[in-house]
Amino acid sequence: MPTQELLYVSDRPSTTTDEQVVDGIVMPSMRKNRELGITGCLWFGKTRFVQILEGEREAIDDLYAKIERDDRHHDVRLIHYGPIESRAFDRWSMRLIKGDERDTVESIIAEYAVGHADTEDSSEPVGAAVFTSIRRKLRALADVSPFPIAGH
Ligand SMILES: Cc1cc2nc3c(=O)[nH]c(=O)nc-3n(C[C@H](O)[C@H](O)[C@H](O)COP(=O)(O)O)c2cc1C
């Protein structure tokens, strides 16, 4: 069974504090993901979350179903789901990346949305290329993320 990779984007309510994200979402998720053999990252900007999950299909599907229903974020949009040869985030059960205005993650997502709207039926090449650049960007940010979380 090949390992799967899932990437989604969602809207973060402006009322949530960073502490609520870290203590309420990230800490328990790191523990649970480790138990489930899931690796990945969570990028959080002022108004958005971007998450990559890597793992066995069943574990990913069960978790994503829960995440979609979680009312701590809204409008969860699946951007990519497919098999991978090797994990990009194998060192982290959930690497937390705090987004800032120097990131290009937001602009890459905006570009993805435009590409999708333009090519309703043949969006795959656009989607795949943009997805690859989001993953590359998140992987680079994961390496330099200063988030000081024990066991991270
Ligand atoms: C942005 C966001 C990302 C999340 N990521 C994860 C995750 O990677 N792993 C996880 O177990 N739960 C994650 N959750 C929490 C799940 O939605 C859910 O609350 C959690 O899995 C607890 O499920 P349970 O009540 O069945 O134990 C996330 C929630 C949000 C809002």
The ligand as a Gaussian input file, in Angstrom:
#p B3LYP/6-31G(d) Opt

LIG

0 1
 C       -6.388000      23.268000      11.270000
 C       -6.556000      21.964000      11.995000
 C       -5.610000      20.948000      11.823000
 C       -5.740000      19.735000      12.505000
 N       -4.794000      18.757000      12.316000
 C       -4.893000      17.592000      13.006000
 C       -3.897000      16.588000      12.865000
 O       -2.929000      16.700000      12.104000
 N       -4.045000      15.460000      13.623000
 C       -5.087000      15.270000      14.495000
 O       -5.159000      14.218000      15.142000
 N       -6.036000      16.217000      14.618000
 C       -5.965000      17.369000      13.915000
 N       -6.929000      18.327000      14.083000
 C       -8.001000      18.080000      15.069000
 C       -9.099000      17.207000      14.503000
 O      -10.009000      18.006000      13.773000
 C       -9.860000      16.507000      15.660000
 O      -10.338000      17.453000      16.557000
 C       -8.930000      15.560000      16.404000
 O       -8.406000      14.604000      15.511000
 C       -9.630000      14.854000      17.606000
 O      -10.430000      13.838000      17.171000
 P      -11.145000      12.858000      18.259000
 O      -12.157000      13.698000      18.944000
 O      -11.731000      11.781000      17.444000
 O      -10.047000      12.398000      19.171000
 C       -6.831000      19.542000      13.383000
 C       -7.783000      20.546000      13.530000
 C       -7.659000      21.763000      12.864000
 C       -8.688000      22.832000      13.049000

